[in-house]
Amino acid sequence: MRTLRLQNELELFVAGMGAVQSLFLSVYSLLERKWDFRNLLLSLFFFAITIRLTKSILWVYLDTSPIWFINLGFAAHALTGPALLLYVWHFLFQKKWSHWNWFHFVPGLLLLLFINFLTRDGFWYVGGYSALLFHQMIYALGGLVLLGIFLRKKPLRVQPTKGAKIWLITLILGTATLQFLYFSNYILGITPYLLGPLLYLPFIYFLAFVLFKNPKILQHVTPHKNGGPKLSAEELGVLADRLKKTMQFEKLYLDPDCTMTKVAKATSMQPYLVSYVVNKVIGMGFPDFLNSYRVEAVKDRLIHPDYKHTKIASIAYDCGFNTLSAFNSAFKKATGSTPTKFQKEQVSS
């Protein structure tokens, strides 16, 4: 197999640092105080990457690597794809863990079971390694598909924060790059063997930096069984403030087709969390919440000189109301007066 034309010491150091940093992220994910099965998947992924990178290094620099460790590296390789894909899937869609998910790990677990029996010439070189690489490329492509759905802003139950978006993009692209470089080395024969581990180093360190700057990435917000989120009153207050400021400055309510999903995207919150904050923290239903901003916008225009000759119906439509009946009802509920009466009283005063 081809290797990079670098000094052995530098090559070994760079690849080794990637493995060490991956191990650090594995331990960090596992010890996150707000434990979640998604963090366990993430920890498994980084630990499997650690074993895979270590195996690659020893394969190049230690000719006497025992067969069990070589098989361990390949078994770890088989676990990386499923662990990452399931992590991303559950991160984005907030799905409950299904027993069917275990089937994704069957190939890796079988390799672990036969760790002392699989040989290079009798298994890996006669199609075993090729099957492993194709298997992982399928999972890498699955991750890229999820990334495509995410970047096209399809409706998701969870809307990650900016830091979480960078985290997911880097994690998926970095891993897909690593998997492809292993694939292109053995199947296509066009890249050096250690190019994958070497190029993975900047990805893994950038991931550590993003996680350091955004520690709440690992603190997944999920609903209680009674429908409430696992957040403190202070955290809910922060979310309510973010929601109000977004509505105030981005004027989402002016869109007559404004929905909870659109508000969730604009505030980087899950739709169910927007609903909970509006109902339980702010204290009103979502339609009333939207209409409260629309009514205030109408009131401002009714008393503004620039709208003196504008029909009230036009003002109502411009402020996001779909029908005059909905407008009149919302206005009277909020002010106790009709729009015409309100305008006359304000102008006369």
LUMTOR-332032 format. One line per 8 residues: their letters; for each residue x, y, z of C-alpha. Coordinates in Angstrom, 2 decimals. Layout:
# LUMTOR-332032
A) X,Y,Z; ...
END
This chain:
# LUMTOR-332032
MRTLRLQN) 0.00,0.00,0.00; 1.17,3.54,-0.73; 2.10,5.83,2.15; 2.63,9.57,2.23; 6.13,10.83,1.55; 6.58,12.45,4.90; 9.12,11.81,7.58; 7.93,8.82,9.57
ELELFVAG) 8.09,10.68,12.87; 5.89,13.54,11.66; 3.41,11.17,10.02; 3.18,9.06,13.16; 2.76,12.15,15.37; -0.03,13.69,13.29; -2.00,10.45,12.93; -1.46,9.63,16.60
MGAVQSLF) -2.74,13.02,17.74; -5.95,12.40,15.83; -6.44,9.12,17.67; -5.71,10.73,21.05; -8.12,13.61,20.44; -10.81,11.18,19.32; -10.36,9.23,22.56; -10.69,12.46,24.53
LSVYSLLE) -14.00,13.28,22.82; -15.21,9.74,23.47; -14.59,10.07,27.20; -15.99,13.62,27.28; -19.21,12.50,25.57; -19.60,9.56,27.94; -19.12,11.66,31.07; -21.52,14.46,30.06
RKWDFRNL) -23.55,15.21,33.19; -26.90,15.23,31.37; -26.58,11.65,30.16; -28.47,10.72,27.03; -28.34,7.67,24.75; -27.29,9.97,21.92; -24.15,10.82,23.85; -23.51,7.10,24.28
LLSLFFFA) -23.72,6.68,20.50; -21.34,9.61,20.09; -18.94,8.16,22.62; -19.01,4.80,20.84; -18.35,6.52,17.52; -15.30,8.43,18.75; -13.94,5.37,20.58; -14.34,3.26,17.43
ITIRLTKS) -12.53,5.96,15.44; -9.73,5.86,18.03; -9.30,2.10,17.60; -9.48,2.38,13.81; -6.84,5.11,13.61; -4.57,3.26,16.03; -4.88,0.09,13.95; -3.93,2.08,10.81
ILWVYLDT) -0.83,3.49,12.49; 0.33,0.10,13.77; -0.40,-1.49,10.41; 2.11,0.85,8.77; 4.75,1.04,11.48; 4.54,-2.31,13.27; 4.84,-5.35,11.02; 4.22,-7.71,13.92
SPIWFINL) 0.74,-6.42,14.84; -1.26,-9.39,16.21; -4.17,-10.57,14.08; -6.64,-9.98,16.92; -5.78,-6.29,16.99; -6.09,-6.00,13.22; -9.54,-7.58,13.47; -10.39,-5.28,16.37
GFAAHALT) -9.57,-2.29,14.17; -11.81,-3.58,11.40; -14.62,-4.31,13.87; -14.31,-0.74,15.17; -14.45,0.48,11.57; -17.73,-1.42,11.11; -19.21,0.31,14.18; -18.36,3.89,13.20
GPALLLYV) -20.93,4.24,10.42; -23.98,2.97,12.35; -23.02,4.87,15.53; -22.71,8.19,13.70; -25.78,7.79,11.50; -27.99,6.86,14.46; -26.54,9.75,16.48; -27.32,12.28,13.73
WHFLFQKK) -30.78,10.78,13.12; -31.77,10.98,16.78; -30.12,14.40,17.18; -32.19,15.92,14.38; -35.48,14.08,14.68; -35.66,13.44,18.45; -36.78,9.84,17.91; -37.01,7.35,20.75
WSHWNWFH) -34.53,4.50,20.76; -35.86,1.49,18.88; -34.79,-2.12,19.41; -34.46,-2.36,15.63; -31.49,0.00,15.84; -29.39,-2.83,17.23; -29.41,-4.53,13.82; -27.13,-1.79,12.50
FVPGLLLL) -24.39,-3.04,14.81; -24.64,-6.74,13.86; -21.70,-6.68,11.35; -19.38,-5.03,13.85; -20.45,-7.34,16.68; -19.92,-10.40,14.47; -16.40,-9.21,13.67; -15.75,-8.83,17.40
LFINFLTR) -17.07,-12.33,18.01; -14.61,-13.83,15.52; -11.74,-11.53,16.42; -9.31,-14.42,16.95; -10.26,-16.41,13.85; -10.44,-14.10,10.83; -7.23,-14.05,8.80; -5.87,-11.63,6.25
DGFWYVGG) -5.48,-14.09,3.39; -8.53,-16.18,4.27; -11.01,-13.37,4.82; -9.93,-9.74,4.48; -8.00,-10.05,1.21; -10.70,-12.18,-0.47; -13.53,-9.69,-0.17; -13.95,-9.08,3.56
YSALLFHQ) -12.20,-5.70,3.62; -13.92,-4.60,0.40; -17.33,-5.47,1.89; -16.44,-3.49,5.01; -15.48,-0.41,2.99; -18.64,-0.52,0.86; -20.68,-1.03,4.05; -19.22,2.09,5.59
MIYALGGL) -19.61,4.15,2.43; -23.34,3.39,2.51; -23.54,4.81,6.03; -21.41,7.81,5.03; -23.81,8.53,2.16; -26.72,8.16,4.59; -25.14,10.82,6.79; -24.72,13.12,3.79
VLLGIFLR) -28.40,12.63,2.91; -29.41,13.68,6.43; -27.08,16.64,6.11; -28.76,17.58,2.84; -32.20,17.44,4.47; -30.87,19.57,7.30; -29.24,22.18,5.05; -32.35,22.46,2.87
KKPLRVQP) -34.18,23.38,6.08; -36.80,20.70,5.90; -39.22,20.78,8.86; -37.52,19.05,11.79; -38.71,18.43,15.29; -35.48,19.92,16.55; -33.89,23.08,15.20; -30.21,23.05,16.24
TKGAKIWL) -28.45,26.19,17.37; -25.74,27.74,15.21; -23.02,25.93,17.16; -24.85,22.62,16.84; -25.22,23.17,13.08; -21.47,23.67,12.69; -20.89,20.61,14.90; -23.12,18.35,12.78
ITLILGTA) -21.77,19.60,9.46; -18.15,19.11,10.54; -18.86,15.72,12.09; -20.62,14.35,9.01; -18.25,15.81,6.40; -15.13,14.86,8.36; -16.26,11.26,8.79; -17.40,10.97,5.18
TLQFLYFS) -13.96,12.21,4.10; -12.23,9.62,6.29; -14.43,6.79,5.01; -13.92,7.82,1.39; -10.14,8.00,1.74; -10.01,4.47,3.17; -12.27,3.40,0.28; -10.22,5.19,-2.37
NYILGITP) -6.98,3.69,-1.04; -8.00,0.03,-1.20; -10.82,-0.06,-3.78; -9.68,2.68,-6.16; -5.95,2.64,-5.37; -5.56,6.40,-5.79; -4.75,7.71,-2.29; -2.10,6.87,0.32
YLLGPLLY) -3.20,4.65,3.20; -2.60,7.15,6.00; -4.08,10.14,4.16; -7.42,9.54,5.89; -6.03,9.57,9.46; -3.85,12.59,8.63; -6.66,14.67,7.15; -9.01,13.69,9.96
LPFIYFLA) -6.81,15.56,12.45; -8.05,19.11,11.60; -11.65,17.86,11.67; -11.30,16.28,15.10; -9.59,19.32,16.62; -12.15,21.67,15.13; -14.90,19.47,16.60; -13.24,19.75,20.01
FVLFKNPK) -13.10,23.53,19.63; -16.79,23.75,18.66; -17.75,21.54,21.60; -15.66,23.65,23.97; -17.41,26.81,22.77; -20.87,25.17,22.79; -20.98,22.64,25.66; -24.78,22.48,25.52
ILQHVTPH) -24.52,20.52,22.27; -24.41,17.38,24.42; -27.27,18.52,26.66; -30.15,17.29,24.56; -33.51,18.84,25.32; -36.27,16.23,25.27; -39.85,16.36,26.51; -40.90,14.82,29.83
KNGGPKLS) -43.60,12.19,29.71; -46.05,14.88,30.77; -45.00,17.03,27.80; -42.73,19.48,29.60; -39.06,20.00,28.70; -36.16,19.18,31.00; -35.28,22.83,31.54; -35.10,25.05,34.59
AEELGVLA) -37.36,28.07,35.06; -34.39,30.31,34.30; -33.64,28.49,31.03; -37.30,28.68,30.01; -37.25,32.40,30.75; -34.26,32.83,28.43; -36.11,30.99,25.68; -39.22,33.12,26.18
DRLKKTMQ) -37.09,36.26,25.92; -35.45,34.95,22.74; -38.87,34.19,21.29; -40.22,37.67,22.05; -37.15,39.45,20.66; -37.25,37.40,17.47; -40.91,38.26,16.94; -40.22,41.92,17.67
FEKLYLDP) -37.17,42.44,15.47; -37.82,39.97,12.62; -41.56,40.75,12.51; -42.52,37.18,11.70; -46.14,37.97,12.52; -46.47,40.10,9.38; -46.45,36.90,7.38; -50.09,35.74,7.16
DCTMTKVA) -48.83,32.16,6.73; -46.62,32.28,9.81; -46.61,28.90,11.57; -45.06,27.43,14.66; -42.52,25.63,12.47; -41.39,28.92,10.91; -41.06,30.53,14.32; -39.13,27.50,15.58
KATSMQPY) -36.65,27.79,12.70; -36.17,31.52,13.26; -35.50,31.00,16.98; -33.48,27.76,16.64; -35.95,26.00,18.93; -37.94,22.80,18.58; -41.59,23.37,17.60; -42.81,21.53,20.69
LVSYVVNK) -40.59,23.79,22.80; -42.01,26.92,21.16; -45.49,25.63,21.95; -44.54,24.92,25.56; -42.90,28.31,26.12; -45.81,30.20,24.56; -48.43,28.25,26.52; -46.75,27.75,29.89
VIGMGFPD) -44.26,30.62,30.20; -45.86,33.45,28.21; -49.34,32.24,29.07; -51.34,32.21,25.85; -52.07,30.01,22.86; -49.88,30.29,19.78; -52.60,31.99,17.60; -53.20,34.57,20.33
FLNSYRVE) -49.46,35.04,20.68; -49.15,35.87,16.97; -52.24,38.06,16.96; -51.00,40.07,19.94; -48.11,41.33,17.82; -50.37,41.89,14.84; -52.82,43.92,16.92; -50.00,46.09,18.27
AVKDRLIH) -48.79,46.68,14.70; -52.32,47.68,13.66; -52.66,50.03,16.64; -49.40,51.77,15.73; -50.57,52.35,12.19; -54.05,53.49,13.15; -52.61,56.45,15.02; -49.73,57.15,12.64
PDYKHTKI) -50.21,60.17,10.31; -48.84,58.26,7.32; -51.79,55.84,7.51; -54.49,58.48,8.08; -56.14,57.80,4.74; -55.45,54.05,4.59; -58.41,51.74,5.00; -58.47,49.78,8.23
ASIAYDCG) -58.97,46.56,6.27; -55.76,47.19,4.29; -53.86,47.84,7.51; -55.18,44.58,8.97; -54.07,42.55,5.96; -50.66,44.25,5.89; -50.15,43.33,9.54; -50.66,39.61,8.95
FNTLSAFN) -54.38,38.97,9.41; -55.98,36.65,6.87; -59.60,37.70,7.35; -61.44,40.72,8.67; -63.47,38.60,11.06; -60.31,37.22,12.65; -58.89,40.74,12.83; -61.97,42.29,14.44
SAFKKATG) -62.22,39.47,16.95; -58.54,39.63,17.91; -58.57,43.43,18.11; -61.60,43.59,20.36; -60.23,40.80,22.56; -56.96,42.68,23.03; -58.29,46.25,23.39; -61.95,45.90,24.35
STPTKFQK) -62.81,48.23,21.48; -63.44,48.15,17.75; -60.68,49.38,15.40; -62.77,52.35,14.21; -63.62,53.45,17.75; -60.01,53.00,18.86; -58.75,55.17,16.00; -61.24,57.98,16.66
EQVSS) -60.48,58.04,20.40; -56.74,58.12,19.84; -56.88,60.83,17.17; -59.25,63.02,19.17; -57.11,62.76,22.26
END
